Amino acid sequence: MSTPYIPCLDLGSYINGSAEERKKFSDELGKAFNDSGFVTITNHGLSQQLIDKLYENIKAAFSLPVETKRKYEKPELAGQRGYTSAGKETAKGAKTPDLKEFWQIGQEVTDGDPVKNEYPDNEVLEELPEFNAVTGEIYKKLEENGTHLLRAIATYLELPINYFDKHVHNGNSILRGIHYFPIENPEIIPDDAVRAGAHEDINLITLLIGASADGLEVLTRSNEWLPIKAHHTDIVVNVGDMLQRLTNNKLKSTTHRVVNPPRELMKTSRFSVPFFLHPRSDMDLTSLPSTIDAEHPKVYSDMTAGEYLDERLREIGLKK
């Protein structure tokens, strides 16, 4: 079995590099997204100090009493802002909810763009004065990194380099802090209960800051589960369903899961912070004509990003 191609790419070489270096980065990114479906990124501009502060605040948030966290749970927002308690999200096609709770931070529109009216306000976590400032700073840095990565993807797809820019400016992106809580009584949980069932992300691309523990596994193109080691310093990037639809499966959405830890570690927590880069809701996800031919007939129906997000939130149980 061939080893999946998993490059570690230097984002700085794309942002600040020569035309040749930028083209090399774009080619490497596209090749990886056709093979293993993901890459790791270094030189991304997030300092270790900022990452450490992020995890300190995420851990503190989930350590708050349940009744405090529940103040910030807004079921009418389908989990898109604030706190979502355990038992609410189920992987598409699964019967048992994931063993996790999470907190979501969304777009803050500051330039007068009328799209602001589409987005609910973020919940302000009053008990942790630094929480909103730190997660907001992380959000903006990952959004900026994601914009550069989409420019590299546009080049790989032979599109204008700024093809995605207008779609992701003030886009509906989400920063999600996740707590995979300790499994105190493993003998009484359902056999199919896992921290995160096998799934694909909804969005264009996902940027994940290394988790606090192992457990993430990615399904390779050869149908093998590949464990991804946790490193705080790197960012893992994978393709989501929206980019898969847009490219008619040329770039494949990455199936991944978070498995339960070995029994001796079940009573420990795992934290992770993915950034789901979404476009604005009016982006047309109709497959690009350049990705459709006799060998690759059109697979997907035409819909907007907003319509697709709504469909998927219902499928995973966050929206009724």
C-alpha positions in Angstrom: 0.0 0.0 0.0 1.5 3.4 -1.0 2.1 5.9 1.8 -0.2 8.9 1.5 1.4 12.1 0.4 1.2 14.4 3.4 3.4 17.5 2.8 4.2 20.0 5.4 4.1 23.3 3.5 5.5 26.7 4.5 2.7 29.3 4.1 5.3 32.1 4.3 6.9 30.9 1.1 3.6 31.5 -0.6 2.7 34.8 1.0 6.2 36.3 0.6 7.8 34.1 -2.0 8.7 34.6 -5.7 6.3 33.6 -8.5 8.2 30.3 -8.8 7.8 29.6 -5.0 4.1 30.5 -5.1 3.5 28.2 -8.1 5.4 25.3 -6.3 3.3 25.8 -3.2 0.1 25.8 -5.2 1.1 22.6 -7.0 2.0 20.9 -3.8 -1.2 21.9 -2.2 -3.3 20.6 -5.1 -1.4 17.3 -5.3 -1.9 16.7 -1.6 -5.6 17.5 -1.8 -5.9 14.8 -4.6 -4.0 12.2 -2.5 -4.3 12.3 1.3 -6.8 15.2 1.3 -4.9 17.3 3.7 -1.6 19.1 4.5 0.1 20.6 7.5 1.1 24.3 7.4 4.0 26.0 9.1 5.0 29.7 9.2 1.4 30.7 9.5 1.9 33.8 11.7 0.3 32.4 14.9 2.8 32.7 17.7 3.1 29.9 20.2 2.2 32.4 22.9 -1.1 33.1 21.2 -1.9 29.4 20.6 -1.1 28.7 24.3 -3.4 31.5 25.4 -6.2 30.2 23.1 -6.0 26.8 24.7 -5.9 28.2 28.2 -9.1 30.1 27.5 -10.9 27.2 25.7 -10.1 24.8 28.6 -11.3 27.5 31.2 -14.5 28.0 29.2 -15.4 24.3 29.3 -14.4 24.1 33.0 -17.2 26.5 33.9 -20.2 25.0 35.8 -22.8 23.4 33.5 -25.5 26.0 34.5 -23.1 28.8 33.6 -22.4 27.3 30.1 -26.1 26.8 29.5 -26.6 30.5 29.8 -24.9 30.8 26.5 -26.7 28.0 24.7 -29.1 29.3 22.0 -30.9 26.4 20.3 -32.6 28.8 17.9 -29.2 29.6 16.4 -28.6 25.9 15.5 -25.3 25.9 17.3 -23.8 28.6 15.2 -23.0 30.9 18.1 -22.1 30.3 21.7 -22.3 27.0 23.6 -23.7 23.7 22.4 -24.0 21.0 25.1 -23.3 17.3 24.8 -25.7 15.0 22.8 -26.7 17.7 20.3 -24.5 16.9 17.2 -24.6 13.6 15.4 -22.3 12.7 12.4 -24.3 12.4 9.1 -25.7 8.9 8.9 -24.9 8.0 12.5 -27.4 7.1 15.2 -25.5 8.1 18.4 -24.5 11.7 19.1 -20.8 12.6 19.4 -19.2 12.6 22.8 -18.4 16.3 22.8 -19.5 19.8 23.7 -18.5 22.9 21.8 -18.5 26.8 21.6 -18.7 28.6 18.2 -17.6 32.1 17.3 -18.7 33.7 14.0 -17.9 36.6 11.8 -17.7 40.1 13.2 -18.5 42.6 10.3 -16.8 45.9 10.9 -16.8 47.6 7.5 -20.5 48.5 7.1 -21.1 45.5 4.8 -24.9 44.8 4.8 -24.1 41.0 5.1 -23.8 41.8 8.9 -27.6 41.6 9.1 -27.4 37.9 8.2 -25.2 37.0 11.2 -26.2 36.7 14.8 -24.0 38.4 17.4 -21.3 36.4 19.2 -22.0 35.5 22.8 -19.8 37.4 25.2 -18.4 35.0 27.8 -18.6 37.3 30.8 -16.8 35.0 33.2 -13.6 35.0 31.1 -12.6 38.5 30.2 -9.9 37.5 27.7 -11.9 34.8 25.9 -13.6 36.9 23.2 -10.5 38.9 22.5 -8.2 35.9 22.1 -10.7 33.8 20.0 -11.4 36.9 17.9 -7.7 37.4 17.2 -7.3 33.7 16.3 -10.4 33.9 14.0 -9.0 36.8 12.0 -5.5 35.2 11.6 -7.0 31.9 10.4 -9.3 33.7 8.1 -6.4 35.6 6.6 -4.4 32.3 6.2 -7.5 30.7 4.6 -7.7 33.5 2.1 -4.1 32.9 1.0 -4.7 29.1 0.8 -7.8 29.6 -1.4 -5.7 31.8 -3.7 -3.2 29.0 -4.1 -6.1 26.6 -4.8 -7.5 29.0 -7.4 -4.2 28.9 -9.2 -4.1 25.1 -9.0 -7.6 25.1 -10.6 -6.5 27.6 -13.3 -8.9 30.2 -12.0 -8.1 33.9 -11.4 -6.0 34.1 -8.3 -8.7 36.3 -6.5 -11.6 34.0 -7.5 -12.6 33.2 -3.9 -11.8 36.6 -2.4 -15.2 38.3 -2.8 -16.9 35.1 -1.6 -15.0 34.8 1.6 -14.8 38.5 2.5 -17.0 38.7 5.6 -17.9 35.1 4.9 -19.9 32.9 7.3 -16.8 31.2 8.8 -16.9 29.6 12.2 -14.2 29.1 14.9 -15.2 26.1 17.0 -13.7 25.3 20.4 -14.4 21.6 21.1 -14.2 19.7 24.4 -14.2 15.9 24.1 -15.1 15.3 27.7 -13.8 12.5 29.9 -15.5 9.1 29.4 -16.2 8.3 33.0 -18.1 5.1 32.6 -17.0 3.5 29.3 -18.9 0.3 30.1 -22.3 2.0 29.9 -21.9 4.1 26.7 -23.4 2.7 23.5 -21.0 0.6 21.4 -21.1 3.1 18.6 -20.5 6.2 20.8 -17.3 8.0 19.7 -15.8 11.4 20.2 -16.6 12.4 16.6 -18.1 10.0 14.1 -16.7 9.7 10.6 -17.7 12.8 8.7 -16.8 15.4 6.1 -16.7 19.1 6.9 -19.4 21.3 5.3 -17.3 24.3 4.4 -14.7 25.2 1.7 -11.6 24.4 3.7 -10.9 23.7 7.4 -7.8 25.0 9.3 -7.2 23.1 12.6 -4.7 24.2 15.2 -3.1 21.1 16.7 -5.2 19.4 19.4 -4.3 18.8 23.0 -4.2 15.0 22.5 -4.1 12.4 19.7 -7.3 10.8 18.3 -7.8 12.5 14.9 -7.8 10.0 12.1 -8.1 10.7 8.3 -9.5 8.2 5.8 -6.9 8.1 2.9 -7.8 7.5 -0.7 -6.7 3.9 -0.3 -9.4 3.5 2.3 -7.1 3.3 5.4 -7.5 5.3 8.6 -4.3 7.3 9.2 -3.7 8.8 12.7 -2.7 12.4 12.8 -0.3 13.3 15.6 -1.2 16.3 17.6 1.2 19.3 17.4 0.3 22.6 18.8 2.6 24.4 16.4 1.2 23.3 13.0 -2.1 23.9 11.3 -3.8 21.0 9.5 -5.8 22.0 6.4 -8.4 19.8 4.7 -11.0 20.2 1.9 -14.7 20.5 2.8 -17.8 19.6 1.0 -18.4 23.0 -0.6 -15.1 22.9 -2.4 -15.8 19.3 -3.4 -19.1 20.4 -4.9 -17.5 23.4 -6.7 -14.8 21.2 -8.2 -17.1 18.2 -9.1 -14.9 15.9 -6.9 -11.6 17.1 -8.4 -10.7 18.1 -4.9 -12.2 15.6 -2.5 -13.7 16.4 0.9 -11.6 14.6 3.6 -13.4 12.0 5.7 -12.1 12.1 9.3 -13.1 11.1 12.8 -11.9 11.4 16.4 -11.6 8.0 18.0 -12.0 7.3 21.7 -8.7 7.1 23.6 -7.3 3.8 25.0 -9.1 2.8 28.1 -6.4 4.0 30.5 -6.9 7.6 29.0 -10.7 7.6 28.8 -11.0 9.8 31.9 -9.0 12.6 30.3 -10.2 15.5 28.2 -9.3 16.3 24.6 -9.6 19.9 23.2 -9.3 21.1 19.7 -10.0 24.3 17.8 -10.9 24.0 14.1 -11.7 27.0 11.9 -14.4 26.3 9.3 -13.8 28.7 6.4 -17.3 29.3 4.8 -18.1 31.7 2.0 -21.0 34.2 2.1 -24.4 32.4 1.8 -25.0 33.7 -1.8 -21.9 31.9 -3.3 -23.0 29.7 -6.2 -21.6 26.2 -5.6 -22.5 25.0 -9.2 -19.6 22.8 -10.4 -17.0 24.7 -12.4 -17.3 23.9 -16.2 -13.6 23.2 -16.3 -14.1 20.2 -13.9 -16.8 18.5 -16.0 -16.1 16.4 -19.0 -17.0 13.0 -20.5 -14.8 11.1 -18.0 -16.1 13.3 -15.1 -19.8 14.0 -15.6 -21.5 16.5 -13.3 -22.3 14.9 -10.0 -24.0 17.6 -7.9 -27.1 19.7 -8.2 -26.8 23.4 -8.3 -27.2 25.3 -5.0 -25.9 28.2 -3.0 -23.6 27.9 0.0 -26.4 29.1 2.3 -28.8 26.4 0.9 -26.2 23.7 1.4 -25.3 24.8 4.9 -29.0 24.7 5.9 -29.4 21.2 4.5 -26.3 19.9 6.3 -27.2 21.5 9.7 -30.5 19.6 9.5 -28.7 16.3 8.7 -26.4 16.5 11.7 -29.2 17.4 14.1 -28.4 21.0 14.9 -31.3 22.5 13.0 -34.9 21.2 13.1 
